[in-house]
Amino acid sequence: MRLIPLTNAEKVGKWAARHIVEKINAFQPTAERPFVLGLPTGGTPMTTYKELINLYQQGEVSFKHVVTFNMDEYVGIDLSIQSLTALSCITTSSTMLISKMTTSIFLMV
């Protein structure tokens, strides 16, 4: 483990996004060998997701062969529940990532 001291959440989010992009690009994913990425949900990773969107829009990364799963995924979730915990994975992935990029970027399982 290494400690990377940063002064605020924005810098942490940008560092994390760039780290993820470096790992994806170094892996060189293909359809037969996709990069698998676990996504935390809730408000904390939003700066990271915003920077991932920026890096994608700048052409620095492709998510074509990246498979994601949300760490808070539940089978058979009742979408009528208004709990932020219950809906956070749906809100984070659908609103933040899918809508702002394209549905072909992430293969949501």
C-alpha positions as CSV (number, residue, x, y, z in Angstrom):
1,M,0.0,0.0,0.0
2,R,1.1,3.5,-0.7
3,L,-0.1,6.8,0.8
4,I,-0.7,9.6,-1.7
5,P,-1.5,12.8,0.3
6,L,-3.7,15.2,-1.5
7,T,-5.3,18.4,-0.3
8,N,-8.9,18.1,-1.3
9,A,-11.6,15.8,-2.7
10,E,-11.3,17.2,-6.2
11,K,-7.6,16.3,-6.4
12,V,-8.3,12.9,-5.0
13,G,-11.1,12.3,-7.6
14,K,-8.8,13.4,-10.5
15,W,-5.9,11.3,-9.3
16,A,-8.2,8.3,-8.9
17,A,-9.7,8.8,-12.4
18,R,-6.3,9.1,-14.0
19,H,-5.1,6.0,-12.2
20,I,-8.1,4.0,-13.5
21,V,-7.5,5.3,-17.0
22,E,-3.8,4.3,-16.8
23,K,-4.8,0.8,-15.7
24,I,-7.4,0.4,-18.4
25,N,-5.0,1.6,-21.1
26,A,-2.1,-0.6,-19.9
27,F,-4.4,-3.6,-19.8
28,Q,-5.5,-3.1,-23.5
29,P,-8.9,-4.7,-23.1
30,T,-10.5,-6.6,-25.9
31,A,-13.9,-8.3,-26.4
32,E,-12.3,-11.6,-25.4
33,R,-10.4,-10.1,-22.5
34,P,-12.4,-7.2,-21.0
35,F,-11.2,-4.9,-18.2
36,V,-13.5,-5.5,-15.1
37,L,-14.1,-2.4,-13.0
38,G,-16.0,-2.3,-9.6
39,L,-17.6,1.0,-9.0
40,P,-18.4,2.3,-5.6
41,T,-21.7,4.2,-5.3
42,G,-23.0,7.2,-3.4
43,G,-21.7,10.7,-3.4
44,T,-18.0,10.1,-2.5
45,P,-16.8,8.9,-5.9
46,M,-18.6,11.6,-7.9
47,T,-15.4,13.7,-8.5
48,T,-13.7,10.5,-9.9
49,Y,-16.7,9.8,-12.2
50,K,-16.8,13.4,-13.4
51,E,-13.1,13.2,-14.3
52,L,-13.5,9.8,-16.0
53,I,-16.2,11.5,-18.2
54,N,-13.8,14.3,-19.0
55,L,-11.0,11.9,-19.9
56,Y,-13.3,9.9,-22.1
57,Q,-14.5,13.1,-23.8
58,Q,-10.9,14.1,-24.4
59,G,-10.3,10.7,-26.1
60,E,-7.8,9.5,-23.4
61,V,-9.7,6.3,-22.7
62,S,-12.2,4.0,-24.3
63,F,-14.7,2.0,-22.2
64,K,-15.7,-0.2,-25.2
65,H,-14.3,-3.3,-23.6
66,V,-14.7,-2.4,-19.9
67,V,-17.3,-4.3,-17.9
68,T,-18.5,-2.6,-14.7
69,F,-20.4,-3.7,-11.7
70,N,-21.6,-1.5,-8.9
71,M,-20.4,-2.5,-5.4
72,D,-24.0,-2.0,-4.1
73,E,-25.9,-4.0,-6.6
74,Y,-28.8,-6.0,-5.4
75,V,-30.9,-8.6,-7.2
76,G,-34.6,-7.9,-7.3
77,I,-34.4,-4.4,-5.8
78,D,-37.8,-2.7,-5.3
79,L,-37.4,0.5,-7.4
80,S,-40.3,2.1,-5.4
81,I,-38.1,2.4,-2.3
82,Q,-37.0,5.9,-1.9
83,S,-33.9,5.0,0.2
84,L,-30.7,6.6,-1.2
85,T,-28.8,3.5,-0.2
86,A,-31.1,1.3,-2.3
87,L,-31.1,3.6,-5.3
88,S,-27.5,4.8,-5.1
89,C,-26.1,2.3,-7.6
90,I,-28.9,3.0,-10.1
91,T,-28.5,6.7,-9.7
92,T,-24.8,6.8,-9.9
93,S,-24.3,4.5,-12.9
94,S,-27.3,5.6,-14.9
95,T,-27.4,9.3,-14.4
96,M,-23.7,10.1,-14.0
97,L,-22.0,7.7,-16.3
98,I,-24.4,6.3,-18.8
99,S,-26.4,9.4,-19.6
100,K,-23.4,11.7,-20.0
101,M,-21.5,9.3,-22.2
102,T,-23.3,6.8,-24.3
103,T,-24.9,3.5,-23.5
104,S,-22.3,1.6,-25.4
105,I,-19.4,2.8,-23.2
106,F,-20.2,0.6,-20.2
107,L,-21.7,-2.9,-20.4
108,M,-23.9,-2.8,-17.3
109,V,-24.7,-6.3,-16.1
